[in-house]
Amino acid sequence: MPSFHNGAVEIAYLDEGEGEPIVLVHGFASTKNVNWVYPTWVSELKKSGRRVVALDNRGHGESGKLYDPEAYHVPTMAGDVTALMDHLGIERADVMGYSLGSRMMAWLAQSQPQRLRSAILGGIGIGLIEGGGPGENVAEALEANSLDDVTDPVGRTFRAFADQTRSDRRALAACLRGSRRLMTREQAAAISLPVLIAVGTKDEIAGSAEALGKIIPGAKVLNIPNRDHMRAVGDKVYKSGVLDFLSRLGAMGKSTDGGSRPA
């Protein structure tokens, strides 16, 4: 698996296919494989004519592990994404995040819009601004001696997932504590890129997609029926909705300067 260094941190990534690039950024406690390869996102996007780039976020998968929460602020983690784009010679790309990955991509959309053509925010709704989801209860669950010691139901879910993926639980706990800073309503309202917000209708972690869609100007909302936070990732409605969004964005880009939103 290829990798590069952003400063002292090694970042593992994949780079497959040809065409317009799309960068995929996974969620907390996941990996590029779990979030994007195994649910066939990479293969489906390649079939649609895209160059697909995905990374393991710092503290996750095959990338470098750090144990100081200060190393996991959202702008710092988003900086790994732009550093990877620079490493691969990609000036501008569509991006798709999920959960924490969407927090990172929303920050990039607001702070460095020149690097993004569009942003697909999966697994995040109004929680981007109002909070919610995994907190200190999950960090403590990750640090517990065993799953049997965890009584909090959300903590048990994330601990079991971390055990299943054989993750570095101490690095994940540091990441969770360092990456919980929220975006303000004003920052979200300043996003001017084409945005698709995709959330499962049973997702109690992300918060309302519609509420976030009302704040980000012109954002489109994709509801993923009967899916919770963990099970929405590979859903066919999610995939078809994203492919349609990208297709219409590409069609408009051919007839305009590329700055217009899809209809």
TARARA-V131960 format. One line per field, one symbol per residue. ss: DSSP state (2 for helix, 1 for strand, 0 for the rest). phi: phi as a letter, one per 20 degrees, with the letter a starting at -180 (. if undefined). psi: psi as a letter, one per 40 degrees, with the letter a starting at -180 (. if undefined). A space follows every 50 residues. Layout:
ss=???
phi=???
psi=???
This chain:
ss=00111100111111110001111110000002222220002222222001 11111000000000000022220222222222222220000011111102 22222222222022211111110000222200000222222220002220 00222222222222000022222222220000002222200001111111 00000000222220000001111100000000000222222222222222 2222200000000
phi=.fbbddmeeedebcbcncoffcddcfegmdbfffeceffmfffffffend eddbceggncleefdccdgfecfggfffffffffgfgemdfbbfccdclg gfgffffffeecffedebcddembcfggdenomfcfgfgfffeffbffee dfffffffffffffelfefffffffffedefeeefffffefdefcddccf fdeeefnfffffffeegmfeddedflcefedfgeffffffffffgfffff ffffdceneeeff
psi=hiiihgbehhhiiihiiiahihhhhiiheaidddddddeedddddddefi hhhiihiheibeiihiehdeefiddddddddddddddefhdiiiihihbd dddddddddddfdeeidihhgifhbedddeaaahadddddddeididdeh dhddddddddddddefigdddddddddeeehiiiddddeeheihhhhhii eeheddihdddddedhheiihhhhhfhaddeddeiddddddddddddddd ddddeaeeeiii.
